[in-house]
Amino acid sequence: MTAVDNEHRPTLAAVASRAGVSASTASLAFSGTGPVSDATRERVLQAARELNYGGPDPRARSLRRGRSGIVGVVLEERVRDAFRDPIKIATLDGISEELGEIDAGLLVLTEVAGEAGGDEKNPVTLSDAPIDGAVLMGCSPRFEESIATLRARGVPVVAIEGNPGDDDVVMILQDNREATRLGAEHLKKLGHERVAIVALSLDRDHLRAPVTPERIAAGTSSTTLERLAGARDVFPDAPAYTGAGSYVEEGRLAALELLSGEASSRPTAIIAQSDLLAAGVIRAAEELGISVPEQLSVIGFDGVKVDGLWPYDLTTLVQPAAEKGRAAGRAIKAMLGGSDVETRLFTAEFHEGNTTAKPSA
């Protein structure tokens, strides 16, 4: 039997580079999951043929001992919805870059009822997916259930944000409360007093509704709760409204509710818990004839490029999404190699754009 020359075997990263796509897109093209077009999938496969690459290698150095060579990435929403979120894409790219170094493939799974990998007759679920490790992405209200399922299987787990309800789970954390407080303090220094919040989902119901004390008490999304707490550290009475997801349209609808009052009582600033929501807030203001930032200041969170936002340069908190993904990928690699891994905390940076100003007299 001819030995395999692992040192010179082409990698998934090389295929991605040749096809002109990201590492995550190349991985999804091979796994058959995720919204990859037929044309893109064929371009990736053609690049693989040209490089004589046969796909992710289950014999990769750190994935030996009878493993599948596949790492699961668990999303809280439908796959197509997740791929509308630039933060999710950047994080997934970071994961793929790291795991591509050991030639591990990605299998995208979702917690949405009725949607999973595989086909309709034989769906792949978290309970039976052939994975060696798992990364839980997002601020999922179902974290505890997913952790319990994976723990029962003995699968190494890394959670990106969220509250797993298990101190032993390796976490990739973001300073959500502190970062949001920084943005709120910027508004306070400008002189704002009437400030409102457009929030991410609080729980698995993804309600578009006002935030009440009862909803906060029952809330299960730690990212939403932490960012809400950060804003209210500075503006304790700030009203808040949740969107049904991190989408521009949800930000627009929530802002229309918050800005519906008389000019003398409506907010002079809105803190949005994502840049997509913030873009929706700006659209709502434009519809209502409210100028940004002269009559309404808007702050986001993420630091991503939002199409159609020009001429606005959004004031926001910039989080290192790709690096968070890489940290998760490195953690999985280390755990598969038998090493201990520490939880990591990432810090967001404040970016002052042109969407905030002193409130008008």
C-alpha positions in Angstrom: 0.0 0.0 0.0 1.4 3.4 -1.0 1.8 5.8 2.0 -0.1 9.1 1.9 2.3 12.1 1.8 0.4 14.2 4.4 3.1 16.9 4.3 2.4 17.7 0.7 -1.3 16.9 0.6 -3.4 19.9 -0.7 -5.5 21.5 2.0 -9.0 23.0 2.0 -7.5 26.4 2.5 -5.6 26.0 -0.7 -8.8 25.0 -2.5 -10.6 28.0 -1.1 -7.9 30.4 -2.2 -7.8 28.9 -5.8 -11.6 29.1 -6.0 -11.6 32.7 -4.7 -14.0 31.9 -1.8 -13.7 31.9 2.0 -12.6 28.8 3.9 -16.1 28.4 5.3 -17.7 28.5 1.9 -15.3 25.9 0.6 -16.1 23.7 3.6 -19.8 24.0 3.1 -19.5 23.2 -0.6 -18.0 19.9 0.4 -20.4 19.1 3.2 -23.5 20.1 1.2 -24.9 22.3 4.0 -25.4 26.0 4.0 -26.6 28.4 1.2 -23.9 27.7 -1.3 -25.0 28.2 -4.9 -24.5 25.5 -7.5 -22.1 27.7 -9.5 -20.0 28.4 -6.4 -20.0 24.7 -5.4 -18.9 23.7 -8.9 -16.1 26.4 -8.8 -14.8 24.9 -5.5 -15.0 21.3 -6.8 -13.2 22.3 -9.9 -10.4 23.9 -7.9 -10.3 20.7 -5.8 -9.9 18.6 -9.0 -7.1 20.9 -10.2 -5.2 20.5 -6.9 -6.0 16.8 -6.7 -7.8 17.4 -3.4 -10.4 14.8 -2.5 -12.1 16.5 0.3 -11.6 16.9 4.1 -9.4 14.0 5.3 -10.7 12.1 8.3 -7.1 10.8 8.8 -5.8 14.3 9.4 -3.1 14.4 12.1 -5.2 15.6 15.0 -8.3 13.8 14.0 -7.0 10.2 14.1 -8.2 7.5 16.4 -11.3 6.6 14.5 -12.8 10.0 14.4 -15.0 11.4 11.6 -12.9 14.4 10.7 -16.0 16.7 11.0 -16.8 19.5 13.5 -20.3 20.6 13.9 -21.3 24.3 14.0 -24.7 24.8 15.7 -26.7 27.8 14.7 -29.7 29.1 16.6 -31.7 30.2 13.5 -32.3 28.9 10.0 -29.2 28.5 8.0 -30.2 31.0 5.3 -31.1 33.6 8.0 -27.7 33.1 9.7 -26.0 33.7 6.4 -27.7 37.1 6.2 -25.8 38.2 9.3 -22.3 39.4 8.5 -21.2 38.7 12.1 -22.2 35.0 11.8 -20.3 34.8 8.4 -17.1 36.4 9.8 -17.2 34.1 12.8 -17.8 31.0 10.7 -14.9 32.0 8.4 -12.6 32.3 11.5 -13.6 28.8 12.6 -13.1 27.4 9.1 -9.6 28.9 8.8 -8.4 27.2 12.0 -10.0 23.9 11.4 -8.8 24.0 7.8 -5.3 23.6 9.1 -6.1 20.1 10.3 -8.3 19.4 7.2 -11.4 19.1 9.3 -14.8 19.6 7.6 -17.7 21.6 8.9 -21.2 20.4 9.3 -23.8 23.1 9.9 -26.6 22.2 12.2 -29.5 24.3 13.4 -31.7 24.3 16.5 -34.7 25.4 14.5 -37.5 22.8 14.7 -37.9 21.0 11.4 -34.6 22.1 9.9 -31.4 20.0 10.1 -28.7 18.6 8.0 -29.2 15.5 5.9 -32.3 14.9 3.8 -36.0 15.1 4.7 -36.3 11.4 5.4 -33.0 11.1 7.3 -32.3 14.5 9.0 -29.0 14.9 10.9 -29.6 16.2 14.4 -27.3 17.2 17.3 -28.1 13.8 18.8 -26.7 11.7 16.0 -24.5 13.9 13.8 -21.2 12.3 13.0 -19.1 15.0 14.6 -15.9 15.0 16.7 -16.5 18.4 18.3 -19.1 21.2 18.2 -19.1 25.0 18.3 -22.3 26.7 19.4 -22.7 30.0 17.7 -24.8 33.0 18.7 -26.8 33.9 21.7 -29.1 30.9 21.6 -31.8 30.5 24.3 -31.4 26.7 23.7 -27.7 26.5 24.8 -28.4 24.4 27.9 -30.3 21.8 25.9 -27.6 21.6 23.2 -24.8 21.3 25.8 -26.6 18.5 27.6 -27.0 16.6 24.4 -23.4 16.9 23.4 -22.2 16.2 26.9 -24.2 12.9 26.9 -22.3 12.0 23.7 -18.9 12.9 25.1 -18.4 15.5 22.3 -16.0 18.4 23.1 -17.9 21.7 23.0 -17.0 25.4 22.7 -19.7 28.0 23.0 -19.4 31.5 21.4 -21.2 33.8 23.8 -24.4 32.7 25.4 -24.9 31.1 28.8 -24.4 27.4 28.7 -25.4 26.8 32.3 -22.2 24.8 32.8 -19.0 26.2 34.2 -16.9 23.5 32.6 -17.8 24.5 29.1 -15.1 26.5 27.2 -16.5 29.9 26.3 -15.5 32.5 23.8 -17.0 35.6 25.4 -17.6 39.2 24.3 -17.6 42.2 26.8 -21.2 43.0 25.9 -22.2 44.8 29.0 -19.0 46.9 29.3 -19.0 47.7 25.5 -22.6 48.8 25.5 -22.1 50.9 28.6 -19.2 52.7 26.7 -21.6 53.5 23.9 -24.3 54.7 26.3 -21.7 56.9 28.1 -20.9 58.5 24.8 -24.5 59.5 24.4 -24.7 60.9 27.9 -21.6 63.0 27.3 -23.3 64.5 24.3 -26.2 65.5 26.5 -28.8 62.9 25.7 -31.4 62.0 28.3 -34.3 60.4 26.4 -32.6 57.2 25.1 -34.3 54.0 23.9 -33.0 50.6 23.0 -33.7 48.3 20.0 -32.8 44.8 21.3 -32.0 41.4 20.0 -34.4 38.5 20.9 -34.7 37.8 24.6 -35.9 34.2 24.2 -36.7 31.4 21.9 -40.0 32.9 20.9 -38.3 35.8 19.1 -41.1 38.2 19.9 -41.3 41.7 18.4 -42.5 43.4 21.6 -41.7 45.9 24.4 -39.2 44.7 27.0 -40.9 44.3 30.4 -39.5 43.3 33.8 -41.3 39.9 33.3 -39.7 39.3 30.0 -36.2 40.2 31.4 -36.8 37.8 34.3 -37.7 35.0 31.9 -35.1 35.9 29.3 -32.6 33.3 28.2 -30.4 35.1 25.7 -27.4 36.3 27.7 -26.1 38.5 24.9 -29.3 40.5 24.8 -29.5 40.7 28.6 -25.9 41.8 29.0 -26.2 44.6 26.3 -29.5 45.7 27.8 -27.9 45.9 31.3 -25.0 47.9 29.8 -27.3 50.5 28.3 -29.4 50.7 31.5 -26.3 51.2 33.7 -26.2 54.7 32.2 -29.9 55.2 31.3 -31.8 53.1 33.9 -35.2 54.1 32.6 -34.5 53.6 28.9 -37.5 51.9 27.2 -36.6 48.9 25.1 -38.2 46.9 22.2 -37.1 43.5 20.9 -37.0 42.6 17.3 -37.6 39.1 16.0 -34.0 38.8 15.0 -30.9 40.8 13.9 -32.3 42.1 10.6 -32.6 45.5 9.1 -36.4 45.2 8.8 -36.7 44.2 12.5 -34.8 47.3 13.5 -37.1 49.5 11.3 -40.3 48.0 12.8 -39.0 48.4 16.4 -37.9 51.9 15.8 -41.2 52.9 14.3 -42.8 51.8 17.6 -40.3 53.8 19.7 -40.5 56.9 17.6 -44.3 57.0 17.3 -44.8 59.7 20.0 -44.7 63.4 20.0 -41.4 65.1 19.2 -41.2 66.5 22.7 -41.3 63.1 24.3 -39.8 60.7 21.7 -36.1 59.5 22.1 -33.3 61.7 21.0 -31.0 58.6 20.7 -31.4 54.9 20.1 -29.0 52.2 21.1 -29.4 49.2 18.8 -27.9 45.9 19.8 -26.6 45.1 16.3 -25.5 47.1 13.3 -28.3 45.6 11.2 -30.9 46.7 13.7 -29.2 50.2 13.7 -29.5 50.4 10.0 -33.2 49.6 10.4 -33.5 52.4 13.0 -32.0 54.9 10.5 -34.5 53.8 7.8 -37.4 54.3 10.2 -36.1 57.7 11.0 -35.9 58.6 7.4 -39.5 57.4 6.8 -40.7 59.6 9.7 -38.8 62.7 8.5 -36.4 62.5 11.5 -32.9 63.5 10.5 -29.9 61.5 11.7 -27.9 62.6 13.7 -29.4 66.1 14.1 -32.7 64.9 15.6 -31.8 61.3 16.4 -28.5 59.7 17.3 -28.0 56.0 16.5 -25.5 53.6 17.9 -25.0 50.0 16.8 -23.0 47.0 17.8 -20.7 44.8 15.7 -18.7 46.9 13.4 -19.8 45.4 10.1 -20.4 46.9 6.6 -24.2 47.3 6.1 -25.2 47.6 2.4 -27.2 50.8 1.6 -26.1 52.7 4.7 -24.1 55.4 2.8 -23.7 58.3 3.5 -23.8 57.2 7.2 -20.8 56.0 9.0 -22.4 54.2 11.9 -21.2 54.9 15.4 -20.8 51.4 16.8 -19.0 49.0 19.0 -16.6 46.9 16.9 -16.3 43.3 17.9 -13.5 41.0 16.5 -15.9 38.4 15.0 -13.4 36.6 12.9 -10.8 36.3 15.7 -13.5 35.0 18.0 -14.2 32.3 15.4 -10.5 31.5 15.1 -10.3 31.2 18.9 -13.2 28.7 18.9 -11.4 26.7 16.2 -8.2 26.7 18.1 -10.0 25.6 21.2 -11.6 22.7 19.4 -8.3 21.6 17.9 -6.6 21.7 21.4 -9.5 19.7 23.0 -9.3 17.1 20.3 -5.6 16.8 21.0 -6.3 16.3 24.7 -5.2 19.7 25.9 -7.0 21.9 28.5 -8.4 25.1 27.1 -9.3 28.4 28.9 -12.3 30.5 28.4 -11.4 33.7 26.5 -12.9 37.2 26.7 -12.8 39.6 23.8 -13.1 43.4 24.0 -15.1 45.6 21.6 -13.7 48.9 20.4 -15.8 52.1 20.2 -16.0 53.7 16.8 -17.4 57.2 16.5 -19.0 57.7 13.1 -21.4 60.4 11.9 -24.7 59.0 13.4 -24.4 60.6 16.8 -24.4 64.2 17.8 -25.6 66.5 20.6 -29.4 66.5 20.9 -31.2 69.4 19.2 -32.4 72.2 21.4 
